[in-house]
Amino acid sequence: MELGHERELIRATVRRLAEAELAPQAAAIDAEDRFPRDFFRRLGEVGALGVLAPEEYGGTGSDYLTAALVMEELARHSGSVALSYGAHAVLCVGAIARDCSDTQKRRFLPRLCSGEAIGAWALTESGSGSDALAMRSRAVKRAEDYVLEGSKTFITNGSEAGTIVVYARTDPEAGSQGISAFLVDADSEGFSCGRTLEKMGMRGSPTAELRFDAVKVPVENRIGAENEAVRMVMRGLDVERATLAAISVGLAQAALDHALVYAREREQFGRPISDFQMVQKMLADMYTELAAARLLVYEATRRCMDSSGPECSALASAAKLFASESGTRAGLAAVQILGGYGYTRDYPVERIARDAKLMEIGAGTSEIQRLVIARRLLS
């Protein structure tokens, strides 16, 4: 698949940056559960944070496939940084670039594209995970403001974000047709970040609970028309699934890379374990699933660029489903090939396996992806 000169250039730039500045601190980011804000600024300096924003707002005017390539390269060294990048550059910046007015873009995008501000996308609530549209957060219009009440949970970058895209009910009687979207500043009175969740993997990518206690949101911070955000939500979920699936591709590539090196070097019974057919089988399976996942993710992001609707949704869910499950299998296979060493933190494969598992849960579980695909096919 031809990626084009500009995409190859951005990918090569991010690859060099990740190898030089992310790889040396990846283990510490995980061990300390530390968000690497300085590295995010570096991503802003090379133009990676604004790949989905037009040039006039500080971005590079690229596309979803480019964003996927960036996440793949980051995930080869740190799944958590790739995840935080996706929440910032795709879910937040991408939503603003796609759905906001010119005035809103000029206010918010330059600081997000440079890395001066971190972005988040707040949809999920404690009682509405897979059923995202069952949210209870309310926004009531009063004069020139909306008063926002409620909470969100499992919000990537929530504790670091300065700008948050928030969804809330503005017409409780209208069901999914009564949802609106807002741009919320983290310094707004009444906004607070609750606890940051301790996670099994993706440590260093903060996952937080957000609270909105009578937060006043100016009318000019509403995204689009009132009660018409359901289209934005569904479009955002398709894009999220197609692009963030590239994280699983990057993790699987890292797992294969480490497994290959170890299999060549590790000797048992007087020869490298790479000579043993069972090890060769695992390596071959890892490569085959990786190649298939990569092509599926690239095609899904292309489809999301060209269109929306049932066909895009089905392919986005298929990419997310297959890439995430094959990524987990690759991580566990690498642990198995490295044996006892693979189960220790002396090697990065145990971190890869932990990080990979989240991708089967976030952005809609594997079970939800199968439902989406089946419903699209049957309709």
C-alpha positions as CSV (number, residue, x, y, z in Angstrom):
1,M,0.0,0.0,0.0
2,E,1.5,3.3,-1.1
3,L,1.4,5.9,1.7
4,G,2.6,8.9,-0.2
5,H,5.6,11.1,0.4
6,E,4.2,13.4,3.1
7,R,2.9,10.5,5.2
8,E,6.2,8.7,4.9
9,L,8.0,11.9,6.0
10,I,5.9,12.4,9.1
11,R,6.2,8.7,10.0
12,A,10.0,8.8,9.6
13,T,10.2,12.0,11.7
14,V,8.2,10.5,14.5
15,R,10.1,7.2,14.3
16,R,13.4,9.1,14.8
17,L,12.0,11.1,17.6
18,A,10.5,8.1,19.4
19,E,13.7,6.1,19.1
20,A,15.9,8.9,20.4
21,E,13.7,10.5,23.1
22,L,10.8,8.1,24.0
23,A,12.5,4.7,24.0
24,P,15.0,5.6,26.7
25,Q,12.3,6.6,29.1
26,A,9.5,4.2,28.2
27,A,10.2,1.8,31.1
28,A,10.3,4.7,33.6
29,I,7.1,6.2,32.3
30,D,5.4,2.8,33.0
31,A,7.1,2.2,36.3
32,E,6.4,5.7,37.6
33,D,3.0,6.1,35.9
34,R,4.3,9.5,34.7
35,F,2.8,11.5,31.9
36,P,5.7,12.8,29.7
37,R,4.5,16.3,29.1
38,D,8.0,17.4,27.7
39,F,7.8,14.7,25.1
40,F,4.4,15.9,24.1
41,R,5.8,19.3,23.5
42,R,8.4,17.7,21.2
43,L,5.6,16.0,19.3
44,G,4.1,19.5,18.9
45,E,7.4,20.9,17.6
46,V,7.6,18.4,14.8
47,G,4.0,18.9,13.8
48,A,2.6,15.5,15.0
49,L,0.0,16.9,17.4
50,G,-1.8,18.8,14.7
51,V,-1.9,16.3,11.9
52,L,-5.7,16.6,11.7
53,A,-5.9,20.4,12.0
54,P,-5.7,22.7,9.0
55,E,-2.5,24.7,8.6
56,E,-4.2,28.1,9.3
57,Y,-4.9,26.9,12.9
58,G,-1.3,25.6,13.5
59,G,-1.7,22.1,12.2
60,T,-0.3,20.2,9.2
61,G,-3.6,19.5,7.4
62,S,-3.1,15.8,7.1
63,D,-5.5,12.9,7.7
64,Y,-6.6,9.9,9.7
65,L,-4.1,7.5,8.1
66,T,-1.3,9.9,9.1
67,A,-2.5,10.0,12.6
68,A,-2.6,6.1,12.6
69,L,1.0,6.0,11.4
70,V,2.1,8.3,14.2
71,M,0.4,6.2,16.8
72,E,1.9,3.0,15.4
73,E,5.4,4.5,15.6
74,L,4.8,5.7,19.2
75,A,3.3,2.4,20.3
76,R,6.5,0.5,19.2
77,H,8.1,2.1,22.2
78,S,5.3,3.1,24.5
79,G,1.7,2.1,24.3
80,S,0.7,4.7,26.9
81,V,2.2,7.6,25.0
82,A,0.5,6.4,21.8
83,L,-2.9,6.2,23.7
84,S,-2.5,9.7,25.1
85,Y,-1.5,11.0,21.7
86,G,-4.7,9.5,20.2
87,A,-6.9,11.1,22.8
88,H,-5.3,14.4,22.2
89,A,-4.6,14.5,18.5
90,V,-7.5,12.4,17.2
91,L,-10.4,12.6,19.7
92,C,-9.9,16.2,20.9
93,V,-8.1,18.0,18.1
94,G,-9.8,15.9,15.4
95,A,-13.3,16.7,16.8
96,I,-12.6,20.4,17.0
97,A,-11.1,20.5,13.4
98,R,-14.1,18.5,12.1
99,D,-17.1,20.0,14.0
100,C,-16.2,23.4,15.4
101,S,-16.7,26.9,13.9
102,D,-13.8,29.0,12.5
103,T,-13.8,31.1,15.7
104,Q,-13.6,28.1,18.0
105,K,-10.8,26.6,15.9
106,R,-8.8,29.8,16.2
107,R,-9.3,29.9,19.9
108,F,-8.4,26.4,20.8
109,L,-6.4,24.6,18.1
110,P,-3.1,26.6,18.1
111,R,-2.3,25.8,21.7
112,L,-3.3,22.1,21.2
113,C,-1.3,21.7,18.1
114,S,1.8,23.1,19.7
115,G,1.5,21.0,22.8
116,E,1.1,24.0,25.1
117,A,-2.3,22.6,26.1
118,I,-3.3,18.9,26.3
119,G,-6.7,17.8,25.1
120,A,-9.2,15.2,26.2
121,W,-12.6,13.8,24.9
122,A,-15.2,13.2,27.6
123,L,-18.0,10.8,26.7
124,T,-18.0,7.8,29.0
125,E,-19.7,7.8,32.4
126,S,-19.8,5.2,35.2
127,G,-23.2,4.0,34.2
128,S,-22.8,4.3,30.4
129,G,-19.7,2.5,29.2
130,S,-20.7,0.4,26.2
131,D,-24.0,2.2,26.1
132,A,-22.4,5.6,25.6
133,L,-25.6,7.5,24.6
134,A,-27.2,6.6,28.0
135,M,-25.2,9.5,29.6
136,R,-26.7,11.4,32.5
137,S,-24.6,14.5,32.5
138,R,-26.9,17.6,32.0
139,A,-26.4,21.0,30.4
140,V,-29.2,23.5,31.1
141,K,-29.2,26.8,29.2
142,R,-29.5,29.9,31.3
143,A,-29.1,33.3,29.5
144,E,-25.8,33.3,27.8
145,D,-24.4,30.2,29.5
146,Y,-25.1,26.5,29.9
147,V,-24.8,25.1,33.4
148,L,-23.1,21.7,33.2
149,E,-23.7,19.1,35.9
150,G,-22.5,15.5,36.0
151,S,-19.4,13.4,35.8
152,K,-17.3,11.4,33.3
153,T,-15.0,8.5,33.9
154,F,-12.2,6.6,32.2
155,I,-11.2,9.8,30.5
156,T,-7.7,9.6,28.9
157,N,-5.6,12.7,29.7
158,G,-8.3,13.9,32.0
159,S,-5.9,15.0,34.8
160,E,-3.6,16.8,32.3
161,A,-6.1,18.3,29.9
162,G,-6.6,22.0,29.5
163,T,-9.3,21.7,26.8
164,I,-12.0,19.0,27.0
165,V,-14.7,18.1,24.5
166,V,-17.6,17.2,26.7
167,Y,-21.0,15.6,25.7
168,A,-24.1,16.2,27.8
169,R,-27.9,16.0,27.6
170,T,-29.6,19.2,26.8
171,D,-33.1,17.7,26.2
172,P,-33.6,14.7,28.5
173,E,-36.9,13.8,26.9
174,A,-35.4,13.4,23.4
175,G,-33.1,10.4,24.1
176,S,-30.1,10.2,21.9
177,Q,-31.4,13.1,19.9
178,G,-31.1,15.4,22.9
179,I,-27.3,15.5,23.3
180,S,-25.0,18.5,22.7
181,A,-21.3,18.9,22.7
182,F,-19.2,21.6,24.5
183,L,-15.7,22.9,24.7
184,V,-14.8,23.1,28.4
185,D,-11.7,24.8,29.9
186,A,-10.2,22.9,32.8
187,D,-9.8,26.1,34.8
188,S,-13.6,26.7,34.7
189,E,-15.1,27.2,38.2
190,G,-16.9,24.1,39.3
191,F,-14.7,21.7,37.2
192,S,-12.5,19.2,39.1
193,C,-10.6,16.1,38.4
194,G,-11.4,13.3,40.8
195,R,-9.1,10.3,41.3
196,T,-6.7,9.2,38.6
197,L,-7.2,5.4,38.2
198,E,-4.5,2.9,38.8
199,K,-4.4,0.6,35.8
200,M,-2.9,-2.8,34.9
201,G,-1.3,-1.3,31.7
202,M,-1.0,1.9,29.7
203,R,0.6,3.4,32.8
204,G,1.8,7.0,32.1
205,S,-1.4,7.7,30.2
206,P,-3.6,9.2,32.9
207,T,-7.1,7.9,33.1
208,A,-9.3,10.1,35.3
209,E,-12.7,10.8,36.7
210,L,-14.0,14.4,35.9
211,R,-16.7,16.3,37.8
212,F,-18.8,19.2,36.6
213,D,-20.5,21.0,39.5
214,A,-22.5,23.8,38.0
215,V,-19.8,24.6,35.5
216,K,-20.8,27.6,33.4
217,V,-20.1,27.0,29.7
218,P,-20.6,30.0,27.4
219,V,-23.0,29.5,24.6
220,E,-20.2,30.2,22.1
221,N,-18.4,27.1,23.5
222,R,-21.2,24.8,22.3
223,I,-20.1,22.7,19.3
224,G,-22.6,22.9,16.5
225,A,-26.4,23.1,17.1
226,E,-28.1,22.2,20.3
227,N,-29.3,18.6,20.6
228,E,-27.5,17.5,17.4
229,A,-24.3,16.0,18.8
230,V,-25.3,12.3,18.3
231,R,-23.9,12.5,14.8
232,M,-20.6,13.8,16.2
233,V,-20.5,11.0,18.8
234,M,-21.1,8.3,16.3
235,R,-18.6,9.7,13.8
236,G,-16.1,10.2,16.5
237,L,-16.4,6.6,17.6
238,D,-15.8,5.3,14.0
239,V,-12.7,7.5,13.7
240,E,-11.5,6.5,17.2
241,R,-11.8,2.8,16.4
242,A,-10.2,2.9,13.0
243,T,-7.2,5.1,14.0
244,L,-6.5,3.9,17.6
245,A,-6.4,0.4,16.3
246,A,-2.9,1.4,15.0
247,I,-1.7,1.3,18.6
248,S,-2.3,-2.4,18.6
249,V,-0.3,-2.7,15.4
250,G,2.6,-0.8,16.9
251,L,2.5,-3.0,20.0
252,A,2.4,-6.2,17.9
253,Q,5.4,-5.0,15.9
254,A,7.3,-4.3,19.1
255,A,6.4,-7.8,20.4
256,L,7.7,-9.4,17.2
257,D,10.9,-7.3,17.2
258,H,11.8,-8.3,20.7
259,A,10.8,-12.0,20.2
260,L,13.0,-12.2,17.0
261,V,16.1,-10.8,18.7
262,Y,15.7,-13.1,21.7
263,A,15.0,-16.2,19.7
264,R,18.2,-15.7,17.7
265,E,20.3,-15.1,20.8
266,R,18.9,-17.5,23.3
267,E,20.5,-21.0,23.2
268,Q,19.0,-24.2,24.6
269,F,20.2,-27.7,24.0
270,G,23.3,-26.3,22.2
271,R,21.5,-24.2,19.6
272,P,19.4,-21.0,19.3
273,I,15.7,-21.5,20.1
274,S,14.9,-19.9,16.7
275,D,15.9,-23.4,15.3
276,F,12.9,-25.0,17.1
277,Q,9.8,-25.4,14.9
278,M,7.4,-24.5,17.8
279,V,9.1,-21.1,18.2
280,Q,9.1,-20.6,14.4
281,K,5.4,-21.3,14.4
282,M,4.8,-18.6,17.0
283,L,6.9,-16.1,15.1
284,A,5.2,-16.9,11.8
285,D,1.8,-16.5,13.3
286,M,2.8,-13.2,14.9
287,Y,4.0,-11.8,11.6
288,T,1.0,-13.0,9.6
289,E,-1.6,-11.5,12.0
290,L,0.5,-8.3,12.2
291,A,0.6,-7.9,8.4
292,A,-3.2,-8.5,8.2
293,A,-4.0,-6.1,11.0
294,R,-1.8,-3.3,9.6
295,L,-3.4,-3.5,6.2
296,L,-6.9,-3.6,7.7
297,V,-6.2,-0.6,9.9
298,Y,-4.8,1.4,7.0
299,E,-7.8,0.7,4.8
300,A,-10.2,1.5,7.6
301,T,-8.6,4.9,8.1
302,R,-8.8,5.5,4.4
303,R,-12.4,4.7,4.4
304,C,-13.1,7.0,7.3
305,M,-11.4,9.8,5.3
306,D,-13.6,9.2,2.3
307,S,-17.0,8.6,3.8
308,S,-19.1,7.8,6.9
309,G,-22.0,5.6,7.5
310,P,-22.6,1.8,7.9
311,E,-19.8,0.6,5.7
312,C,-17.3,2.9,7.5
313,S,-18.6,1.8,10.9
314,A,-18.3,-1.9,10.0
315,L,-14.7,-1.6,8.7
316,A,-13.6,0.6,11.6
317,S,-15.0,-2.0,14.1
318,A,-13.4,-4.8,12.2
319,A,-10.0,-3.1,12.3
320,K,-10.3,-2.4,16.0
321,L,-11.5,-5.9,16.8
322,F,-8.9,-7.8,14.8
323,A,-5.9,-5.5,15.6
324,S,-6.6,-5.4,19.3
325,E,-7.1,-9.2,19.7
326,S,-4.0,-10.0,17.5
327,G,-2.0,-7.4,19.4
328,T,-2.8,-9.2,22.7
329,R,-1.9,-12.5,21.2
330,A,1.4,-11.1,19.9
331,G,2.3,-9.7,23.4
332,L,1.6,-13.0,25.1
333,A,3.5,-14.9,22.4
334,A,6.5,-12.7,23.0
335,V,6.3,-13.4,26.7
336,Q,6.1,-17.1,26.0
337,I,9.1,-17.0,23.7
338,L,11.2,-15.2,26.2
339,G,10.1,-17.6,28.9
340,G,10.9,-16.7,32.5
341,Y,12.7,-13.5,31.3
342,G,9.6,-12.5,29.4
343,Y,7.6,-12.4,32.7
344,T,10.0,-10.0,34.3
345,R,10.4,-6.3,33.9
346,D,14.0,-6.8,32.7
347,Y,12.5,-7.0,29.2
348,P,9.7,-4.8,27.7
349,V,7.4,-7.6,26.5
350,E,5.5,-8.0,29.8
351,R,4.7,-4.2,29.5
352,I,3.6,-4.8,25.8
353,A,1.3,-7.6,26.9
354,R,-0.3,-5.4,29.6
355,D,-0.7,-2.4,27.4
356,A,-2.2,-4.5,24.5
357,K,-5.0,-5.9,26.6
358,L,-6.6,-2.4,27.1
359,M,-7.2,-2.1,23.4
360,E,-9.7,-4.9,23.6
361,I,-11.7,-2.9,26.1
362,G,-11.4,0.9,25.4
363,A,-13.3,2.5,22.5
364,G,-15.8,-0.3,22.7
365,T,-15.1,-3.8,23.8
366,S,-14.5,-6.6,21.4
367,E,-18.0,-7.8,22.1
368,I,-19.4,-4.5,21.1
369,Q,-17.4,-4.4,17.9
370,R,-18.8,-7.8,16.9
371,L,-22.3,-6.5,17.6
372,V,-21.6,-3.4,15.4
373,I,-20.3,-5.5,12.6
374,A,-23.2,-8.0,12.7
375,R,-25.8,-5.2,12.8
376,R,-24.2,-3.4,9.9
377,L,-24.1,-6.6,7.8
378,L,-27.7,-7.6,8.7
379,S,-29.1,-4.1,7.9
